[in-house]
Amino acid sequence: MDTQVEARFFQCPVDAGLALMAGKWKPRLLWKLYRYQAMRFGQFKRMLPDITDKMLTQQLRELEADGLITRRVYPVVPPKVEYTLSAFGKTLEPVIAAIATWGETHEQEIRSHLESHDVALQEQSS
């Protein structure tokens, strides 16, 4: 294993846990698959309208390459492709559920902190 990769993974268990699912889009994609079981590209696009086709394709490919999701191509015309959590990806279900529960429980406090942060940034740029 490359020394850089090894160091990144073993500095802290949280680093290892986040290595494959960190970023703006991956947690959202994993949440959608956790919640809906199987999804197609167009469904992701409708549920995440701000993501570009290129970014969605890239994130899905990375999640597949990292073993967290599976891509199933059906032999039909037009082509049908579905994404699901892999067996390895399903091991994240308790984590995804815990993050969702925490977010729901603390949504107002989170919004308040983010709004305060936005105000502070606006004041600094004035």
C-alpha positions in Angstrom: 0.0 0.0 0.0 1.3 3.5 -0.8 2.7 5.3 2.2 0.5 8.4 1.6 -2.6 6.3 1.4 -1.7 4.3 4.5 -1.0 7.4 6.5 -4.3 8.9 5.4 -6.3 5.9 6.5 -4.5 5.2 9.8 -4.1 8.7 11.3 -7.6 8.4 12.8 -10.4 5.9 12.5 -12.8 8.7 11.5 -10.5 9.4 8.5 -10.9 5.8 7.4 -14.6 6.0 7.9 -15.0 9.1 5.9 -12.5 8.4 3.1 -15.1 6.8 0.8 -18.1 8.8 1.6 -17.0 12.4 2.2 -17.9 15.3 0.0 -20.9 17.3 -1.0 -22.7 14.7 -3.1 -21.7 11.2 -1.9 -23.5 11.3 1.4 -26.6 12.5 -0.4 -26.4 9.8 -3.0 -25.9 7.2 -0.3 -28.8 8.6 1.7 -31.1 8.3 -1.4 -30.1 4.7 -1.9 -30.5 3.9 1.7 -34.0 5.4 1.6 -35.2 4.2 -1.8 -33.3 1.0 -2.2 -32.7 1.3 -5.9 -32.5 4.4 -8.1 -31.9 5.3 -11.7 -29.8 8.2 -13.0 -32.9 10.4 -13.8 -34.3 9.8 -10.3 -31.1 11.1 -8.7 -31.2 14.1 -11.1 -34.8 14.9 -10.1 -34.1 14.6 -6.4 -30.8 16.5 -6.6 -31.5 19.2 -9.2 -28.3 21.2 -8.5 -25.9 18.3 -9.4 -24.6 18.3 -13.0 -24.8 15.2 -15.2 -21.0 15.1 -15.2 -20.7 15.3 -11.4 -23.4 12.8 -10.8 -21.7 10.4 -13.2 -18.4 10.9 -11.6 -19.7 10.4 -8.0 -21.6 7.3 -9.0 -18.5 5.8 -10.7 -16.4 6.6 -7.6 -18.9 5.0 -5.2 -19.1 2.0 -7.5 -15.3 1.7 -7.7 -15.0 2.0 -4.0 -17.4 -0.9 -3.6 -20.2 1.1 -1.9 -22.8 0.8 -4.6 -23.6 -1.6 -7.4 -24.6 -0.7 -10.9 -27.0 -3.1 -12.7 -27.6 -2.8 -16.4 -30.7 -4.4 -17.7 -30.6 -5.8 -21.3 -33.5 -3.8 -22.6 -34.0 -1.0 -25.1 -33.7 1.8 -24.1 -31.0 0.8 -21.6 -32.1 0.6 -18.0 -29.5 1.1 -15.3 -30.2 0.9 -11.5 -27.9 1.7 -8.6 -28.2 0.0 -5.2 -26.1 -0.1 -2.1 -23.7 -3.0 -2.2 -23.2 -5.4 0.7 -20.3 -3.2 1.8 -22.4 -0.1 1.3 -25.1 -1.6 3.4 -22.7 -1.7 6.3 -23.1 2.1 6.3 -26.8 2.0 6.9 -26.6 2.5 10.7 -24.2 5.5 10.1 -26.5 7.0 7.4 -29.5 6.5 9.7 -27.7 8.1 12.7 -26.6 11.1 10.7 -30.2 11.6 9.3 -31.7 11.3 12.8 -29.1 13.8 14.2 -29.9 16.2 11.4 -33.6 16.0 11.9 -33.2 16.4 15.7 -30.9 19.4 15.5 -32.1 21.0 12.2 -33.2 24.3 13.8 -29.9 24.6 15.7 -27.9 23.8 12.6 -29.8 26.4 10.6 -29.2 29.0 13.3 -25.5 28.3 13.3 -25.3 28.4 9.5 -27.2 31.7 9.4 -25.0 33.2 12.0 -22.0 32.1 10.0 -23.4 33.6 6.8 -24.1 36.9 8.6 -20.5 37.0 9.9 -19.1 36.4 6.5 -21.3 39.1 5.0 -20.1 41.6 7.7 -16.4 40.7 7.0 -16.8 41.3 3.3 -18.5 44.7 3.8 
